[in-house]
Amino acid sequence: MTRNPARIAVLAAGGVLLLSALAAGGAAATHARAASGPIKIGISLSLSGDFSDPGKAAQRGYKLWAKVANAKGGVLGRKVQLIIRDDTSSPTQAATNYQTLITRDKVDLVFGPFSTLLSAPSAAVASRYGYAFIEPAGGGPAIFDEKLHNVFFTQPAPVVQSADVFAKFLLSLPASQRPKSASYPALDDPFASPIADRVRSLLEKAHVKTTYKTIYPSEGTDMGPVIQKVASGHPDAVIAGTQSVDAYALVKAMVQQKFNPKFVFLSNGANNPAEFPSKVGAKNVNGIFSTGDWFPQAKNPGNPAFVAAYQKTYGAGAIDPGSAEAYAAGQVVEAVAAKIHSIDNKKIISTLHTGSWPTVEGVLRWNSVGEPQGSDLLVEWINGKMYPVYPPKIALHKPVVPKPAWGK
Amino acid sequence: MHQVVQAVILGLLIGGVYALMASGLTLVFGIMKVINVAQGALVILAAYLSYALFSHLHVDPFLSILIVTPAMFVLGVTVQLVFVRSLRGPDAPELSLLVTWALALGIEGVLSVIFNTTYRVSNPSYADRSWDLFGYQVSVVRAFAFLASAILLGLLSLLLTRSRFGRAVRATVQNPTAATLLGVDANRVQTLSFGLGVSLAAAAGAVYGVIYPFNPGSHYDLISRLLSIVVLGGLGSLGGAVVAALAMGVIQAVVAVEFSPTWSAFSFFVVLLTFLLLRPQGIFGVRERTL
C-alpha cells in the first residue's frame, strides 16, 4: 500500500478539528458548571523525581493557603479543595495531568507546577481550555515566549531580569566604591547565562570594564580552572550566572585559590538560606550578593500571617521561598474572586491583566503575557545571615562593601 | 606560563581521583569482560555513606575510607554473586551491561528516597585551606585526595603483583581457560575482583564527596567520563587508566583556562578519538589476535 500525502493531510486536519471541538466542548462545560460545593483547584506537582524537593515546597505553600482560606470560610463562601497529581518531574506528565484535571476531574481552577520546564507545556494545555494559569515557579523565557494570555507568574520579576537590581545597586554607589572592572562566568543554562549577560550590558554602558566572560557547561564542570582564569584578570567584581551546585563549587574554588574580589554576585544558589552555608562553609558566605523574591521578614501583604501559619503547621525551620510563591498564587485567586464575585476563568484572566494584586511576594502586576512588572530584591550575606539590602525601602540591613575576606 | 602550570596542577590533582574510580572499572572488565556501568552510581553511593558518617558521627571523610571500603566490598561481592555470576553464555557481557545499568538506576532511586535530590558535600575544617607553593595555589583537600588515590592505587598494584590472589587475577586476565586448567578458581577470582572493583569505587566516592557537591543523579556524568578514561587507557589496563585519567584532568583544565570551559570536555574526546584512530587498543591495551 502506498501512502497518499493528500489523504494523510486530510486525516490530520480532521484530527485537529475534532480535538479543537472537544477542547471547545470542555471549555463550555466548565463555564456551565453549577456554582455549588467546594471550589476544586487542580495542580500538577513534582512529588517524585529530580524536582521533588522544590515540588514539595510548593505543595506546602498551596496546602497552607487552602487551610488558611478554608479557616476563613473559603473563597466566595465555598470551601477550597486541592486536587494534586504527581508529575514525577516530567514535562509530558505535567501536561497530561492538567488535561486530566480539567477534563476528568473537572476542576474549577488550576495552579502551576514547579519550574518553567513543566509550566510551559502545562500553560498551553490550560490556555486551550480557557483556564487562567496562575503559576508560582515558571519565570523563564520559555513560558513568556509562548505569548499566552492566561499566564500569571506570582513572583516580582521574570527570571532573566532578576539581577538587574544588582546592576542598579552598583551604579548607585559613590564613584570611589563602584567597581571598575568585572568578570562574568555563567552556567550554560537559560536561567543563568542570560542573567549575567543583562548585568554585563548594563554595567558596560556605565563603563565598567569586562575582564573576562565565559559560559561553562552544566554537568560536572571543575570550577578550579574557571576561577583561575577569572582571577587572572584581577576584576573588582565577579558576577556569575549560577544555579546551585556550580555556585557552591565556584565559591569553594575562590576560597581555595585565595581570590577575594570586592564584589561577588551569584544569581542563584547563594539565595537559599537552608543550603548555601552548609555547602560552602558558614564562614565563607559573608559579603556574597544574590537576589531573592521573598523573605520571611518582608512586610508584604499577608506575609507575617503566612510566616506564622507556616511555622505553626510545619515547624520553625527555614521556609523555602517556593512555599511563599505557591501561597501567593492562592492569594491572587482570593483577591480576584472577591473583586469579580466569580471564579469564571475568562473573567479572572481579563481582570488580572488590570490593576495590582497584593501577595506575600509583593504587590504584583503583569503585562499581557504574564511577565511580572516588579523587581527582585538584592540580598547580601552579613554576619552569617541573608538580608535584603536594596532597594533601600525594603532593606533590612545596610549593604556591606567591599566584601570581607573569606572566612571572616 | 604561570596560568598553564597552575592549570596542570589542578588537572593532575583531580585526574588522580578519576584514576582511582576508573581503576575498579578497568579491573573488572579485564577479568570478567563485564562493563560495570554502575561504577559511577557506586561512587556516589559511597560519597553518601561517607557524607552520612561525616555529618552524623563526625568521621573525617578521608578516614571514612577505612569504613566505607570494606562495607562496599561486601556489597560488591553480593552483587556479583546474586546478579552477575548467574549470567552465562555468549551474551553474558551484553547482559551484564543491562544488569549493572539496572543496578545504577536502583541505587539512584534508593538514594533519592533517603537523601532527596538536594546537593550534598562534606565540608571538613580543612576544606578551605590551600598551600602556596612557589606562587601556585594547591588546595589541601585536592592534594589529600590525590595522595589518597595514589596510595590506594599503589596498594592495588602491590596486591596484583605480589600476592597469590594477584597472580590468579593476572592469569585470569591473560588467559582464563589456561588459568582454570592450572587450578585457579575462576569463580572465586571473579567474585573477589568484582568486590575489589566496587571497593575502589567506594574509596574514590569518599574522596569525591569532599571535592564536588553531588546528588543521586551525579552518576550519569561520572560514568561517561570513566568509560572514556578506560577506553583511552586500554580496556583492562590499570596503568592505562591512570595515565588516561591524569591526561583527562590536565587536558580539561588547560583547555578551560587557555580557551574556554565549554570546550574542555569536548577536547578530551577529540584526543580520545584521535588516539583511538591511531592506536585502537588504547594506551596500554593489547590488540586482540583473531584467527
Interface residues (C-beta under 8 A of the other chain):
Chain A: S48 G49 D50 F51 S52 D53 D188 T214 I215 Y216 P217 E219 G220 T221 D222 G224 P225 V226 Q228 K229 S232 S244 V245 Y248 A249 K252 V255 Q256 Q257 K258 E275 S278 K279 V280 G281 K283 N284 W406 G407
Chain B: Q3 Q6 A7 L10 G11 I14 S112 N116 T117 T118 Y119 V121 N123 A127 D128 R129 S130 D132 Q137 S139 V141 R142 Y212 P213 N215 G217 S218 Y220 D221 L222 R225 Q252 A253 V254 A256 V257 S260 P261 T262 S264 A265
